[in-house]
Amino acid sequence: MNRRATLTVAACIAAGASLLAAPAHAAERGTSAQAPQNVSVMSSDRVKCTSLSNGQLCISLNTSPSRIEVFYTKSGGSTIKANLGFRQNGTSWSPLKTISTGERAAATWNMSYPCGKKYVGLIKVQGQGTFETPAATPPCG
């Protein structure tokens, strides 16, 4: 994701806006986490998204208050039942949600998270499997 698109997504999240207005090219390609790169961690590394066949899955590591948000915006296909979650050392899941085309499902965990650790957003879709975002990393300092 280019820096401008990442900062746009982060600004929308911070303002509480819906990502339904985010351009399609703002999503990263692939459905699984990408290999870590040797780059310095910037604030844009706190938001990671991936495009799936019928929507977009994102994870956002927010501040003020400190929280982890995972959200899925469904753009097509039939209604699904899914759990949203995240993985760091272990995995945490939200309750089961029913998500229809055009809806945005979100789950929030209010918690502190240490800098430099990697957090992966997850969606577990009944009958289809589990999909993940690339790893998001909160900045240190």
QUITA-V540324 format. One line per field, one symbol per residue. burial: # if it has 9 or more other C-alpha atoms within 8 Angstrom, else .. Layout:
# QUITA-V540324
burial=???
This chain:
# QUITA-V540324
burial=....###.##.##.....#......###..###.......#..#########.#########...##########....#########..........###.#####........##########.....#########..
